Amino acid sequence: MADERFDTTVYLNRLTRAAGLVERAGLDAIVVSPGPDLLYLLGSRASTFERLTALVIPRDGDAYVVAPRMELAALRASAIGDAGLEVRDWVDGQDPYALALSGLGVVHRLGVSEAMPALHSVPLTVTADAGIELATPVLRTLRMVKDAAEIAALREAGAAIDRVHARVAEWLRPGRTEREVAADIADAIVEEGHAEADFVIVGSGPNGADPHHEVSDRVIDEGETVVVDIGGPIALGYNSDSTRTYATGEVRADVLEAYSALERAQRAAVESVRPGVTAESVDAAARDVLAAAGLADRFIHRTGHGIGLSVHEEPYIVAGNGTVLEPGMAFSVEPGIYFTGDWGARIEDIVVVTDDGVKPLNVRPHGLTVV
């Protein structure tokens, strides 16, 4: 996709839907600071600084933007440039919090986006003389179900990261350090179409037993498993995230047996995805297979997380989450097994719920790839 934003009508529709949800939630308004939510609602890549920049969506009336005058040029590159939104600009010495809340009347309940720092949320509270709460229930409802354009962007991101995994054998070999391999992978992530490499995990041997190990100067040895978990945003801001486990030569028989169970668990979880089932049932599908193989205590994290403008967002595929899956929801399916001090493995695909089932966005083979 050459353009880095969707059509303006997409953002106007999102703002309209957001206003309806604000009223339904019983809030007087929500204030959205720069971050994934503002990118979703306006296509704006503004950053949070000490000066307040925010989108205000009132329960009654039209949305508007509050921004420092010195930031207007960057903001006008987003959807506010041609969507007709009111922009309340301010200069140093003025009170941006009063400006943000003026015209709302008496504020009883004010929602703020998760990305808003205390630097801004506390003054808003004082100015409104009302309690604030997270606007997450409103914004989560908007972002959790992706439209066709968002799914196309996620598909593009998934294909790009698949191309990187297809090249891992170029760099992953005994005698190199995890850090050296990760540097090559990070370059390839950009080469294959991402705006940047957001994260690169290369966990070899015992480091693979740490799910969030990143990289180290450990030298990769013969006959080891290596967990490679990588991803990043494409130009539109939608993210990839995919994990494959590699082997540097022949591995032990017990590793192959346990890995086979992991493949079955990941496949069972993906196959369980369809509209009408709960997020926790997908988690259970993976967990039940590993429990039957005697590996229940080796699976130490949730089965997945939603993905979009954030790498981790709703819905979370975890026990206790009764969210009912709907077409358009996108999330990872990534069971793993971890043997502390020895080895670990994980398989991760991004999937999208369709009208009648599921569509994986990553298609690289799941087997223990020997490099």
Order of alpha helices (4+ residues) and beta strands (2+ residues): alpha-beta-alpha-beta-beta-alpha-beta-alpha-beta-alpha-beta-alpha-alpha-alpha-beta-beta-beta-alpha-alpha-beta-beta-beta-beta-beta-beta-beta-beta
